[in-house]
Amino acid sequence: MRSILQRKGAFLPSSPLAKLYYSIGEVSQLTGVEPHVLRYWESEFRELSPRKNRGGKRLYRDGDIALVQKIKELLYERRYTIEGARRYLREATVKQNARPVPVHAAMAGEIREGLLELRRMIDER
């Protein structure tokens, strides 16, 4: 088996011939998680859903392997329950996808003026 380097949450083989897909057996060897546990986790964590080929065999990508490592860390090292790990992953996804919306400087001025006008109207009552 090739040695694995972890970079930015993904696994990249040290060989220049990096694999696009890994079988469940290879993922099991790389992560130390038994294949039956990986299949169970697929049913519990919707984020973990490797592709399947025409024969129905699972095809894991680097992102899937990184997710397996994260789930393993949450369950085995940090002692989360499955529900707690699910919640953690869901919240992490929301935080990752939430980006501040840039406000153009002119719009910020218009918003400020509108709020000041609204405040004056309230104070006049």
DSSP file (Angstrom, degrees, kcal/mol; ACC not computed):
  #  RESIDUE AA STRUCTURE BP1 BP2  ACC     N-H-->O    O-->H-N    N-H-->O    O-->H-N    TCO  KAPPA ALPHA  PHI   PSI    X-CA   Y-CA   Z-CA
    1    1 A M              0   0    0      0, 0.0     2,-0.1     0, 0.0    25,-0.0   0.000 360.0 360.0 360.0 141.8    0.0    0.0    0.0
    2    2 A R        -     0   0    0      1,-0.1     2,-0.1    13,-0.0     0, 0.0  -0.373 360.0-105.3 -72.9 151.3    1.3    3.5   -0.8
    3    3 A S        -     0   0    0     -2,-0.1    11,-1.6     1,-0.0     2,-0.4  -0.477  36.7-138.6 -74.3 152.1    2.2    5.9    2.0
    4    4 A I  E     -A   13   0A   0      9,-0.2     2,-0.4    -2,-0.1     7,-0.0  -0.922  11.8-160.0-119.4 136.8   -0.3    8.7    2.5
    5    5 A L  E     -A   12   0A   0      7,-1.7     7,-2.5    -2,-0.4     2,-0.6  -0.917  15.5-139.4-109.7 140.2    0.2   12.4    3.2
    6    6 A Q  E     +A   11   0A   0     -2,-0.4     2,-0.4     5,-0.2     5,-0.2  -0.892  28.5 168.6-103.4 123.9   -2.5   14.4    4.7
    7    7 A R  E >   -A   10   0A   0      3,-2.9     3,-2.0    -2,-0.6    -2,-0.0  -0.977  65.8 -18.4-137.9 122.2   -2.9   17.9    3.2
    8    8 A K  T 3  S-     0   0    0     -2,-0.4     3,-0.1     1,-0.3    -1,-0.1   0.866 125.5 -52.8  53.5  41.3   -5.7   20.3    3.8
    9    9 A G  T 3  S+     0   0    0      1,-0.2     2,-0.3    57,-0.0    -1,-0.3   0.461 120.8  97.9  78.8  -0.1   -8.0   17.6    5.1
   10   10 A A  E <  S-A    7   0A   0     -3,-2.0    -3,-2.9    56,-0.1     2,-0.5  -0.843  70.4-123.8-119.6 159.8   -7.5   15.4    2.0
   11   11 A F  E     -A    6   0A   0     -2,-0.3    -5,-0.2    51,-0.3    54,-0.1  -0.875  24.2-175.3-104.9 129.3   -5.3   12.4    1.5
   12   12 A L  E     -A    5   0A   0     -7,-2.5    -7,-1.7    -2,-0.5     6,-0.0  -0.981  25.7-124.8-125.8 121.6   -2.8   12.5   -1.4
   13   13 A P  E     -A    4   0A   0      0, 0.0    -9,-0.2     0, 0.0     5,-0.1  -0.324  18.0-129.4 -60.1 145.3   -0.7    9.4   -2.2
   14   14 A S  S    S+     0   0    0    -11,-1.6   -10,-0.1     3,-0.1     4,-0.1   0.683  85.1  94.2 -71.1 -16.4    3.0   10.3   -2.3
   15   15 A S  S    S-     0   0    0    -12,-0.3     3,-0.1     1,-0.1   -13,-0.0  -0.488  83.9-128.3 -73.7 145.0    3.2    8.6   -5.7
   16   16 A P  S    S+     0   0    0      0, 0.0     2,-1.2     0, 0.0    -1,-0.1   0.705 102.6  74.3 -66.4 -16.1    2.9   10.9   -8.7
   17   17 A L  S    S-     0   0    0      2,-0.0    -2,-0.1     0, 0.0    -3,-0.1  -0.544  76.9-173.6 -94.4  68.6    0.2    8.5   -9.9
   18   18 A A        -     0   0    0     -2,-1.2     2,-0.3    -5,-0.1    -6,-0.0  -0.339  21.7-121.5 -65.0 141.7   -2.5    9.6   -7.5
   19   19 A K        -     0   0    0      1,-0.1    43,-0.1    -2,-0.0     3,-0.1  -0.616  11.0-155.9 -85.2 144.1   -5.6    7.5   -7.5
   20   20 A L  S    S+     0   0    0     -2,-0.3     2,-0.3     1,-0.2    42,-0.3   0.845  80.8  26.8 -82.5 -38.5   -9.0    9.2   -8.2
   21   21 A Y        -     0   0    0     40,-0.1     2,-0.4    41,-0.1    40,-0.2  -0.937  65.0-158.5-129.3 149.8  -11.0    6.5   -6.4
   22   22 A Y  B     -B   60   0B   0     38,-2.4    38,-3.0    -2,-0.3     2,-0.1  -0.956  21.0-123.2-124.1 144.6  -10.3    4.1   -3.6
   23   23 A S     >  -     0   0    0     -2,-0.4     4,-2.4    36,-0.2     5,-0.2  -0.350  31.6-106.2 -78.4 166.6  -12.1    0.8   -2.8
   24   24 A I  H  > S+     0   0    0     34,-0.4     4,-2.2     1,-0.2     5,-0.1   0.851 122.0  54.7 -63.1 -33.7  -13.7    0.2    0.6
   25   25 A G  H  > S+     0   0    0      2,-0.2     4,-2.0     1,-0.2    -1,-0.2   0.908 108.8  47.0 -65.5 -42.2  -10.9   -2.2    1.5
   26   26 A E  H  > S+     0   0    0      2,-0.2     4,-2.5     1,-0.2    -2,-0.2   0.911 112.4  49.6 -65.5 -42.0   -8.2    0.4    0.7
   27   27 A V  H  X S+     0   0    0     -4,-2.4     4,-2.4     1,-0.2     6,-0.4   0.893 108.7  53.9 -63.5 -39.0  -10.1    3.1    2.8
   28   28 A S  H  X>S+     0   0    0     -4,-2.2     4,-2.1     1,-0.2     5,-0.6   0.919 111.5  44.4 -60.3 -44.7  -10.4    0.6    5.6
   29   29 A Q  H  <5S+     0   0    0     -4,-2.0    -2,-0.2     1,-0.2    -1,-0.2   0.891 114.7  49.1 -67.8 -39.4   -6.6    0.0    5.5
   30   30 A L  H  <5S+     0   0    0     -4,-2.5    -2,-0.2     1,-0.2    -1,-0.2   0.871 124.0  28.7 -67.6 -37.8   -5.8    3.8    5.2
   31   31 A T  H  <5S-     0   0    0     -4,-2.4    -2,-0.2     2,-0.2    -1,-0.2   0.641  98.0-124.1-101.8 -17.4   -8.1    4.8    8.1
   32   32 A G  T  <5 +     0   0    0     -4,-2.1     2,-0.5    -5,-0.3    -3,-0.2   0.731  68.9 129.4  77.1  21.3   -8.1    1.8   10.4
   33   33 A V      < -     0   0    0     -5,-0.6    -1,-0.3    -6,-0.4    -2,-0.2  -0.947  62.0-117.5-112.0 127.1  -11.9    1.6   10.2
   34   34 A E    >>  -     0   0    0     -2,-0.5     4,-2.1     1,-0.1     3,-0.6  -0.248  22.2-117.7 -62.3 147.9  -13.5   -1.8    9.3
   35   35 A P  H 3> S+     0   0    0      0, 0.0     4,-2.4     0, 0.0     5,-0.2   0.864 114.4  54.5 -56.3 -39.2  -15.5   -2.0    6.1
   36   36 A H  H 3> S+     0   0    0      1,-0.2     4,-1.7     2,-0.2     5,-0.1   0.844 108.3  50.2 -67.1 -29.6  -18.7   -2.9    8.0
   37   37 A V  H <> S+     0   0    0     -3,-0.6     4,-2.8     2,-0.2    -1,-0.2   0.898 108.5  52.1 -71.6 -40.6  -18.3    0.2   10.1
   38   38 A L  H  X S+     0   0    0     -4,-2.1     4,-1.8     1,-0.2    -2,-0.2   0.917 109.8  49.0 -59.9 -43.5  -17.8    2.4    7.0
   39   39 A R  H  X S+     0   0    0     -4,-2.4     4,-1.0     2,-0.2    -1,-0.2   0.891 111.7  49.7 -63.7 -38.6  -21.0    1.0    5.5
   40   40 A Y  H >X S+     0   0    0     -4,-1.7     4,-1.2     1,-0.2     3,-0.7   0.927 107.8  53.0 -65.3 -44.4  -22.8    1.7    8.8
   41   41 A W  H 3X S+     0   0    0     -4,-2.8     4,-3.0     1,-0.3     3,-0.3   0.854 101.5  60.7 -60.8 -33.7  -21.5    5.2    8.9
   42   42 A E  H 3< S+     0   0    0     -4,-1.8    -1,-0.3     1,-0.2    -2,-0.2   0.863 106.0  47.6 -59.8 -34.5  -22.9    5.8    5.3
   43   43 A S  H << S+     0   0    0     -4,-1.0    -1,-0.2    -3,-0.7    -2,-0.2   0.739 118.6  40.6 -78.1 -21.5  -26.3    5.1    6.7
   44   44 A E  H  < S+     0   0    0     -4,-1.2     2,-0.6    -3,-0.3    -2,-0.2   0.761 114.2  48.9 -97.1 -29.3  -25.9    7.4    9.7
   45   45 A F    ><  -     0   0    0     -4,-3.0     3,-1.4     3,-0.2    -1,-0.2  -0.928  60.5-165.6-118.9 108.5  -24.0   10.4    8.0
   46   46 A R  T 3  S+     0   0    0     -2,-0.6    -1,-0.1     1,-0.3    -4,-0.1   0.744  87.9  66.7 -66.9 -21.2  -25.6   11.7    4.8
   47   47 A E  T 3  S+     0   0    0      1,-0.2     2,-1.1    20,-0.0    -1,-0.3   0.784  89.8  71.8 -67.5 -25.1  -22.4   13.6    4.1
   48   48 A L    <   +     0   0    0     -3,-1.4    -3,-0.2    -7,-0.2    -1,-0.2  -0.763  58.9 134.7 -95.2  96.3  -20.6   10.3    3.6
   49   49 A S        -     0   0    0     -2,-1.1    -1,-0.1    -6,-0.0    -3,-0.0  -0.635  34.5-164.2-144.3  82.4  -21.9    8.9    0.4
   50   50 A P        -     0   0    0      0, 0.0    10,-0.2     0, 0.0    -2,-0.0  -0.277  29.9-101.6 -65.2 152.6  -19.2    7.5   -1.9
   51   51 A R  E     -C   59   0C   0      8,-1.1     8,-3.2     7,-0.1     2,-0.4  -0.232  32.2-139.9 -64.9 162.3  -20.1    6.9   -5.5
   52   52 A K  E     -C   58   0C   0      6,-0.2     6,-0.2     2,-0.0    -1,-0.0  -0.981   8.8-134.6-126.1 142.7  -20.8    3.4   -6.7
   53   53 A N    >   -     0   0    0      4,-2.3     3,-2.1    -2,-0.4     6,-0.0  -0.183  43.5 -84.1 -82.4-176.5  -19.7    1.8  -10.0
   54   54 A R  T 3  S+     0   0    0      1,-0.3    -1,-0.1     2,-0.1    -2,-0.0   0.803 131.3  54.4 -60.3 -29.2  -21.9   -0.2  -12.2
   55   55 A G  T 3  S-     0   0    0      2,-0.1    -1,-0.3     1,-0.0    -3,-0.0   0.463 120.1-109.2 -84.0  -1.6  -21.2   -3.3  -10.2
   56   56 A G    <   +     0   0    0     -3,-2.1     2,-0.3     1,-0.3    -2,-0.1   0.530  69.1 145.6  87.4   7.0  -22.3   -1.5   -7.0
   57   57 A K        -     0   0    0      1,-0.1    -4,-2.3   -34,-0.0    -1,-0.3  -0.588  53.2-110.9 -80.6 140.0  -18.8   -1.3   -5.5
   58   58 A R  E     -C   52   0C   0     -2,-0.3     2,-0.5    -6,-0.2   -34,-0.4  -0.441  25.2-160.4 -72.4 140.5  -18.1    1.8   -3.5
   59   59 A L  E     -C   51   0C   0     -8,-3.2    -8,-1.1    -2,-0.1     2,-0.3  -0.922   9.6-162.9-124.8 103.1  -15.7    4.4   -4.9
   60   60 A Y  B     -B   22   0B   0    -38,-3.0   -38,-2.4    -2,-0.5     2,-0.2  -0.656   1.6-158.1 -89.2 140.2  -14.2    6.7   -2.2
   61   61 A R     >  -     0   0    0     -2,-0.3     4,-2.0   -40,-0.2     3,-0.3  -0.565  38.9 -92.0-105.2 175.0  -12.5   10.0   -3.2
   62   62 A D  H  > S+     0   0    0    -42,-0.3     4,-2.4     1,-0.2   -51,-0.3   0.882 126.4  52.9 -56.0 -41.6  -10.0   12.0   -1.1
   63   63 A G  H  > S+     0   0    0      1,-0.2     4,-2.0     2,-0.2    -1,-0.2   0.871 107.2  51.8 -63.6 -37.2  -12.8   14.1    0.4
   64   64 A D  H  > S+     0   0    0     -3,-0.3     4,-2.3     2,-0.2    -1,-0.2   0.903 109.7  49.6 -64.8 -40.7  -14.7   11.0    1.5
   65   65 A I  H  X S+     0   0    0     -4,-2.0     4,-2.2     2,-0.2    -2,-0.2   0.905 109.5  51.0 -66.1 -41.1  -11.5    9.6    3.2
   66   66 A A  H  X S+     0   0    0     -4,-2.4     4,-2.1     1,-0.2    -1,-0.2   0.894 110.3  50.4 -61.7 -39.3  -11.0   13.0    5.0
   67   67 A L  H  X S+     0   0    0     -4,-2.0     4,-2.8     2,-0.2     5,-0.2   0.893 107.7  52.5 -66.4 -39.8  -14.6   12.8    6.2
   68   68 A V  H  X S+     0   0    0     -4,-2.3     4,-2.6     1,-0.2    -2,-0.2   0.920 109.5  50.0 -60.4 -43.0  -14.1    9.2    7.5
   69   69 A Q  H  X S+     0   0    0     -4,-2.2     4,-2.4     2,-0.2    -2,-0.2   0.899 111.4  48.6 -62.2 -40.5  -11.1   10.4    9.4
   70   70 A K  H  X S+     0   0    0     -4,-2.1     4,-2.7     2,-0.2    -2,-0.2   0.925 112.1  47.7 -66.2 -44.7  -13.1   13.3   10.9
   71   71 A I  H  X S+     0   0    0     -4,-2.8     4,-2.7     1,-0.2     5,-0.3   0.912 111.7  51.3 -61.9 -42.4  -16.0   11.0   11.9
   72   72 A K  H  X>S+     0   0    0     -4,-2.6     4,-2.9    -5,-0.2     5,-0.8   0.922 110.7  48.5 -60.8 -44.6  -13.5    8.6   13.4
   73   73 A E  I  X>S+     0   0    0     -4,-2.4     5,-2.7     3,-0.2     4,-1.2   0.935 113.1  47.5 -60.4 -47.1  -11.9   11.4   15.4
   74   74 A L  I  <5S+     0   0    0     -4,-2.7     6,-3.1     3,-0.2    -2,-0.2   0.918 121.3  35.1 -61.8 -44.6  -15.3   12.7   16.6
   75   75 A L  I  <5S+     0   0    0     -4,-2.7    -2,-0.2     4,-0.2    -3,-0.2   0.916 129.7  27.2 -79.2 -44.4  -16.5    9.2   17.7
   76   76 A Y  I  <5S+     0   0    0     -4,-2.9    -3,-0.2    -5,-0.3    -2,-0.1   0.858 131.4  27.8 -93.2 -37.5  -13.4    7.5   18.9
   77   77 A E  I  <<S+     0   0    0     -4,-1.2    -3,-0.2    -5,-0.8    -4,-0.1   0.892 130.2  33.7 -92.8 -45.3  -11.1   10.3   20.2
   78   78 A R  S   <S-     0   0    0     -5,-2.7    -4,-0.2    -6,-0.2    -3,-0.2   0.493 100.0-131.9 -91.8  -3.4  -13.5   13.0   21.2
   79   79 A R        +     0   0    0     -6,-0.4    -4,-0.2     1,-0.2    -3,-0.1   0.794  43.4 165.2  61.2  35.3  -16.2   10.5   22.4
   80   80 A Y        -     0   0    0     -6,-3.1    -1,-0.2    -7,-0.2     2,-0.1  -0.454  37.2-119.8 -73.0 152.4  -19.1   12.1   20.6
   81   81 A T     >  -     0   0    0     -2,-0.1     4,-2.6     1,-0.1     5,-0.2  -0.422  32.5-103.8 -78.1 169.5  -22.3   10.2   20.1
   82   82 A I  H  > S+     0   0    0      1,-0.2     4,-2.6     2,-0.2     5,-0.2   0.930 125.3  48.5 -62.0 -43.4  -23.5    9.6   16.6
   83   83 A E  H  > S+     0   0    0      1,-0.2     4,-2.4     2,-0.2    -1,-0.2   0.904 111.7  49.8 -62.7 -40.6  -26.1   12.2   17.0
   84   84 A G  H  > S+     0   0    0      2,-0.2     4,-2.5     1,-0.2    -2,-0.2   0.896 111.3  48.2 -64.6 -40.7  -23.6   14.6   18.4
   85   85 A A  H  X S+     0   0    0     -4,-2.6     4,-2.6     2,-0.2     5,-0.2   0.898 110.5  52.2 -66.6 -40.2  -21.1   14.0   15.5
   86   86 A R  H  X S+     0   0    0     -4,-2.6     4,-2.4    -5,-0.2    -2,-0.2   0.938 111.8  46.2 -58.5 -47.2  -24.0   14.5   13.0
   87   87 A R  H  X S+     0   0    0     -4,-2.4     4,-2.8     2,-0.2     5,-0.2   0.910 111.2  52.3 -62.7 -43.3  -24.8   17.8   14.6
   88   88 A Y  H  X S+     0   0    0     -4,-2.5     4,-2.5     1,-0.2    -2,-0.2   0.935 112.1  45.2 -59.0 -48.0  -21.1   18.8   14.7
   89   89 A L  H  X S+     0   0    0     -4,-2.6     4,-2.1     2,-0.2    -1,-0.2   0.888 112.6  51.2 -64.5 -39.6  -20.7   18.1   11.0
   90   90 A R  H  X S+     0   0    0     -4,-2.4     4,-2.1    -5,-0.2    -2,-0.2   0.932 113.1  44.9 -63.0 -45.9  -24.0   19.9   10.1
   91   91 A E  H  X S+     0   0    0     -4,-2.8     4,-2.6     1,-0.2    -2,-0.2   0.880 111.4  52.9 -67.2 -37.8  -22.9   23.0   12.0
   92   92 A A  H  X S+     0   0    0     -4,-2.5     4,-2.2    -5,-0.2    -1,-0.2   0.887 109.3  49.9 -64.1 -37.9  -19.4   22.9   10.6
   93   93 A T  H  X S+     0   0    0     -4,-2.1     4,-2.1     2,-0.2    -2,-0.2   0.909 110.7  49.1 -65.7 -42.9  -20.9   22.8    7.1
   94   94 A V  H  X S+     0   0    0     -4,-2.1     4,-1.5     2,-0.2    -2,-0.2   0.927 112.7  47.4 -63.0 -44.9  -23.2   25.7    7.8
   95   95 A K  H  < S+     0   0    0     -4,-2.6    -1,-0.2     1,-0.2    -2,-0.2   0.896 111.7  51.0 -63.2 -39.7  -20.3   27.8    9.2
   96   96 A Q  H  < S+     0   0    0     -4,-2.2    -1,-0.2     1,-0.2    -2,-0.2   0.870 114.2  43.3 -66.0 -36.7  -18.1   26.8    6.2
   97   97 A N  H  < S+     0   0    0     -4,-2.1     2,-0.7    -5,-0.1    -1,-0.2   0.673  93.1  92.8 -84.2 -17.8  -20.8   27.9    3.7
   98   98 A A     <  +     0   0    0     -4,-1.5    -4,-0.0    -5,-0.2    -1,-0.0  -0.680  53.3 171.1 -82.3 113.0  -21.8   31.1    5.5
   99   99 A R        -     0   0    0     -2,-0.7     2,-0.1     0, 0.0    -3,-0.0  -0.962  38.3-105.4-121.9 140.3  -19.7   34.0    4.1
  100  100 A P        -     0   0    0      0, 0.0    -2,-0.0     0, 0.0     0, 0.0  -0.375  33.4-124.4 -63.6 139.6  -20.2   37.6    4.9
  101  101 A V        -     0   0    0     -2,-0.1     2,-0.2     1,-0.0     0, 0.0  -0.756  25.6-124.2 -86.3 121.3  -21.9   39.5    2.1
  102  102 A P        -     0   0    0      0, 0.0     2,-0.6     0, 0.0    -1,-0.0  -0.443  20.8-148.9 -68.0 135.5  -19.7   42.5    1.0
  103  103 A V        -     0   0    0     -2,-0.2     5,-0.0     4,-0.0     2,-0.0  -0.923  16.9-123.3-107.6 123.6  -21.6   45.8    1.2
  104  104 A H     >  -     0   0    0     -2,-0.6     4,-2.2     1,-0.1     3,-0.3  -0.358  23.3-119.2 -62.1 143.7  -20.6   48.4   -1.3
  105  105 A A  H  > S+     0   0    0      1,-0.2     4,-1.8     2,-0.2     5,-0.1   0.861 113.8  51.9 -56.6 -39.5  -19.5   51.6    0.4
  106  106 A A  H  > S+     0   0    0      1,-0.2     4,-2.0     2,-0.2    -1,-0.2   0.901 109.5  49.7 -65.4 -39.5  -22.2   53.6   -1.3
  107  107 A M  H  > S+     0   0    0     -3,-0.3     4,-2.7     1,-0.2    -2,-0.2   0.886 106.6  55.6 -66.0 -37.8  -24.9   51.1   -0.2
  108  108 A A  H  X S+     0   0    0     -4,-2.2     4,-2.4     1,-0.2    -1,-0.2   0.907 108.1  48.9 -61.4 -41.0  -23.6   51.3    3.4
  109  109 A G  H  X S+     0   0    0     -4,-1.8     4,-2.5     2,-0.2    -1,-0.2   0.910 111.7  48.6 -64.2 -42.4  -24.1   55.1    3.3
  110  110 A E  H  X S+     0   0    0     -4,-2.0     4,-2.4     2,-0.2    -2,-0.2   0.899 111.5  49.8 -64.8 -40.4  -27.6   54.7    1.9
  111  111 A I  H  X S+     0   0    0     -4,-2.7     4,-2.3     2,-0.2    -2,-0.2   0.927 110.8  49.7 -63.6 -44.2  -28.5   52.1    4.6
  112  112 A R  H  X S+     0   0    0     -4,-2.4     4,-2.4     1,-0.2    -2,-0.2   0.924 111.4  48.6 -61.2 -45.1  -27.1   54.4    7.3
  113  113 A E  H  X S+     0   0    0     -4,-2.5     4,-2.4     1,-0.2    -1,-0.2   0.905 110.8  51.3 -62.0 -41.8  -29.2   57.4    6.0
  114  114 A G  H  X S+     0   0    0     -4,-2.4     4,-2.3     1,-0.2    -1,-0.2   0.899 110.4  48.3 -62.8 -40.8  -32.3   55.2    5.9
  115  115 A L  H  X S+     0   0    0     -4,-2.3     4,-2.3     2,-0.2    -2,-0.2   0.896 111.0  50.6 -66.5 -40.1  -31.8   54.0    9.5
  116  116 A L  H  X S+     0   0    0     -4,-2.4     4,-2.3     2,-0.2    -2,-0.2   0.913 111.0  48.9 -63.4 -41.7  -31.3   57.6   10.7
  117  117 A E  H  X S+     0   0    0     -4,-2.4     4,-2.2     1,-0.2    -2,-0.2   0.910 110.7  50.7 -63.4 -42.4  -34.4   58.7    8.9
  118  118 A L  H  X S+     0   0    0     -4,-2.3     4,-2.0     1,-0.2    -2,-0.2   0.893 109.5  50.8 -61.5 -40.7  -36.4   55.8   10.5
  119  119 A R  H  X S+     0   0    0     -4,-2.3     4,-2.5     2,-0.2    -2,-0.2   0.909 108.9  51.0 -63.9 -43.1  -35.0   56.8   13.9
  120  120 A R  H  X S+     0   0    0     -4,-2.3     4,-1.9     1,-0.2    -2,-0.2   0.905 109.6  51.4 -60.3 -41.5  -36.2   60.4   13.4
  121  121 A M  H  X S+     0   0    0     -4,-2.2     4,-0.8     1,-0.2    -1,-0.2   0.903 111.3  47.0 -63.9 -40.6  -39.6   59.2   12.4
  122  122 A I  H >< S+     0   0    0     -4,-2.0     3,-0.7     1,-0.2    -1,-0.2   0.907 111.2  51.0 -66.9 -41.8  -39.9   57.1   15.5
  123  123 A D  H 3< S+     0   0    0     -4,-2.5    -1,-0.2     1,-0.2    -2,-0.2   0.819 103.6  59.8 -66.2 -31.0  -38.7   59.9   17.7
  124  124 A E  H 3<        0   0    0     -4,-1.9    -1,-0.2     1,-0.3    -2,-0.2   0.742 360.0 360.0 -69.1 -23.6  -41.3   62.3   16.3
  125  125 A R    <<        0   0    0     -4,-0.8    -1,-0.3    -3,-0.7    -2,-0.2   0.504 360.0 360.0 -69.1 360.0  -44.1   60.1   17.4
